[in-house]
Amino acid sequence: MKYHEEPTRRLPESEFDVVVAGGGTAGVVAALAAARTGAHTALVELKGYTGGLAVEGGTALHSFYNLWKAFPGVPKRQVVRGIPQEIIDRLAAVGGTSGHAEMTKGFDYDSVCTAVDTELYKLVTLEMLDEAGVALALNTRLTGAEGENGRIAGICAESHAGREFIRAKCFVDCSGY
């Protein structure tokens, strides 16, 4: 087999405090948390939207907001609040969810199921990221990483606009599958 060697080229370079790889629910929450603490934050997502499996699989958010009642007499209580609950509150305000529906027919637990309008979920999370000042790189594939002193120093990313190198003090891998 024959091979072609590409010439070395210089890439545009940007720098952030935090770069989050993956724009699913975990990536959105991580990017929002970082940006809201004052970190110059970027989120890199392969798809053209945020939400990941919450919007791609037509799934509801199961057992996400409560403590399972696995023992008789143990009261349920909500254990996940913060930014995830803020997303649900914002969705409810625009008609994108009816909130947490009780599921009392579980095998050995009671739980909640939170059905969401997937298109509004994308819109609401994109609005929240914009409000927090997160730099978005949608339709962007991570193609490599470079290390310095035993840690990731930067990543290579590629989009329709071309390739670029992104440096950061901290990288958060929320890339899922």
Secondary structure, 3 states (H helix, E strand, C coil): CCCCCCCCCCCCEEEEEEEEECCEHHHHHHHHHHHHCCCCEEEECCCCCCECHHHHCCCCEECCCECCCCCCCCCCCECCCHHHHHHHHHHHHCCCECCCEEECCCCCCCEEEECECHHHHHHHHHHHHHHHCCEEECCCEEEEEEEECCEEEEEEEEECCEEEEEEEEEEEECCCC
